[in-house]
C-alpha cells in the first residue's frame, strides 16, 4: 500500500485559481496591520455543494487568528460567492497537513459554484472599522496564502499550482545591539558586531546615518565614527585589539546619545580555553521553520553573530535530498576561526517512545535515522529508522561520532524511559518553548551526569537571536557557550564531550566561570565513570562539567564569577536539587523603593504547557512610577500601568515575566493581586529582598514579589562558599543566576563522587 504524505494532485491545475487583487509579491512590514482581498475562481469542475477552499499558513506563523463575529475588531474576515451561494467560515490552528497547519476554511454551505464563479475572501476586512489583519511578526522571503480546493466535496484538497504570496520585511529600528566576544587573549584580534532590531526582534535594513563608537578602554583599530552601509541588516568591525582588562564599547548617534552598549569583553594574558557561542537547535522551511536552511545559517553567522550552529529539522520531514543538502551546507559554512556548522537532526519520536532528542554529528556523511517516515513518502530507506530512543541510542553508539541532546519541544524527552550516559552529555533547559529546570532534575533522578545547554529551537528563521514573536512560544531563545581551545569543529566537539559549557536565556552574552577547590587530588574523568573508563588524570581543582571520583574531602570550596552587561539580581547556588544559598550582591544595601512582581511557570510538561495570565496589580495607600515590563516579548499582550497598579495579560511557559516600578513611599500601603489563577495581598512594609510567593499550581506556577535597592551596580560578581559534601549520592554543584534584564544563566554542574 503506497505511503501518502501530501494533498491530492489530481487535475490540480484545473480545479481553480487563486490570486490577490493587490500586493502580490510585494513587501509588507512584519507585525503591521494590512488587508488583502483573495479571489478563488472555480475551474472546469466548479465546486459541489459542501465543497470548500482552505487558506493555510505555516505552524510557525503568528499572523492574527481570523475571526468572523466583530466587523470592528482586529483580524476580521469575510467571504462572498459571486453567484450568491451561502458560505460558512471557520478557523482551526491545527487542522491541515503539517507544517501548513493553520487553516481558514471557506465552505459552500448551500448551493454550488459553476466554472468561472468566484469566492472573494477579505482578510482583515476594514469596511466595518477593523484595523485589518496583523501580519506575522517575523520576516519571510515568500509568505504564502496557500490555497487548497476540495471541489468534489471528498475532503481531499488539491494544492493549487500557483499561490498568492507576499514578502514580509523588517520594520524601523527600535533597539540597537552591540556584541563582542566574551573572553579573548590580549593583543589578539576580535570583532565588534552591530545591528538594529525592529520592535519584533527582526534585524532592520532601515538603519541610516553616521554613528560614533566609544570604548571603556583603548582599542586598536576602532574607528571614532562610521557610516551605516545602505540597506545592511548588520555591520561588523574587524581587526580590533586591546590590552588586558575588561572592555565594553558603546554605540552612539551623531549627537552622542547612547544607543547600545556591548556585553563586556574580558581580555586576558593567557587562556587555555576560550568561550564560543552556539545555537545548536533550529529549523527551516524544509521542515517546520521559516525561510531556507541556507538563510538560517546566514542569519546565525551574520545577524545573530554566532560562532557555531546545528540545524535540527524534524526527522519525519527530512527527505533524502534535503539530508544531502544539509550535509553540503554544513561543509560549506564551516570555516575554522570564523564559523562552525554541525550536521544533525531532531529525532522526533513520540513521548511514549522516549521523546525529542537532538542528534549532533561530528562530521558530514552520517546516516539519518528517523523516528518514522510520517511525512516522507520515499520509504526506500525505512530500514534505517530507529523507532524508539533505545534503538536510536544503540545505533548511534555502534556508528560513533554522535551525541544526543534531550530537550523539550512539541514532545518532551522522557529520561526515565531511556538515558544514555555516553551519548547524552547535556540536557537543554531553555529554548523558545520555555524554561525547563525540571529536565535537569530528571537527569539527576536517573543518575545522569550532564552539562546544561540552552538553544532556540527556533521556527521563525532567527537562529541565535530568536525572538518568540506573538505565538505560543513563550520565551526568547537561548545560547550555549562552549569553552574550547579554538573555533573549530574538533575543538567544539571536545568541549561537548567534557560538558565544558554554560547556558543563557535571551541570547545573552555573559562571562561565567565556576570551580571547586579540594584539599587533596581526586580522579578526573571526561566520560561518566559509570561507563567503566579510566580517569584521565588527577586534580585539586575542578571546573565546568568536570566529574571527579574518589573525593575524600568532607567539604570543598565552591566559587563562581559572572561578568555581565546587566546587573546581577541573584545567584542560586545548588547541589543537585538542593538550594544551598541565594547570593544577592547588593544585600548589604538592603531594599529600596524598587519593587518587582513576576508571574511564572507552566501548565504541565506536554504541548499545552503555556499558562495564560490575566489580572491586575493594585496599590492602596501608595503609588508607583516608571513601571516597565520584564520579558514582555508579545506586544499584543496587555500591559497597562498606572500610578496605582497594572492591568496585564501574558503567557509563561516555565520562565517568567513581570513588572518593575519605583514606589513613591518605601513602606506605606498594600500590594494586592487579583488574577485568573491566584489572589493575594501583602503590606509594602513586609516586602523585602526575599520573595513573597503566591503558589498557583501547575508546574512551578506562581507569582513572586520582592524589593531591590534603588540602584544595583553589580555587573561583575565573584563569590564562594564552603560546601559540605553528601556521601549518599553524587554532589553536583552549579549556579543558576538571574540578571536584572530578565535573563537567566546556568553553569554546568561539577560532579563530585566521594570515596
Buried (B, 14 or more C-beta within 10 A) or exposed (E): EEEEBEBBEEEBEBBBBBBBEEBEEEEBBBBBBBBBBBBBBBBEBBBBEBBBBBBBBBBBBBBBBBBBEEBEEBBBBBBBBBBEBEBBBEBEBEBBBBBBBBBBBBBBEEBBBEBEBBBBBBBBBBEEEBBBBBBBBBBBBBBBBBBBBBBBBEEEBBBBEEBBBBBBBBBEBBEBBBBBBBBBBBEEEBBBBBBBBBBBBBBBBBBEEEBBBBBBBEBEBBEEEBEBEEEBBBBEBEEBBBEEEBBBBBBBEEEEEEBBBBBBBBBEEEBEBBBBBBBBBBBBBBBBBBBBBEBBBBBBBBBBBBBBBBBBBBBBBBBEEBBEBBBEBBEEBBEEEEBBBBBBBBBBBBBEBBBBBBBBBBBBEBEBBBBBBBBBEEEEBEEEBBBBBBBBBEBBEEEEEBBBBBBBBBBBBBBEBBBBBBBBBBBBBBBBBBBBBBBBBBBBBBEBBBBBBBBBBBBBBBBBBBBBBBBBBBBBBBBBBBBBBEBBBEBBBBBBBBBBBBBBBBBBBBBBBBBBBBEEBBBBBBBBBBEEEEBEEEBBEBBBBBBBBBBEBEEBBBBBBBBBBBBBBBBBBBBBEEEBBBBBBBEEBEBBBBBBBBBBBBBEBEBEBBBEBBBBBBBBEBBBEEBEBBBBBBEBBEBEBBEBBBBBBBBBBBBBBBBBBBBBBBEBBBBBBBBEBBEBEBEBEEBEBEBBEBEBEBBBBBBBBBBBBEEBEBBBBEBBBEBEBBEEEBBBBBBBBBBBBBBBBBBBBBBBBBE
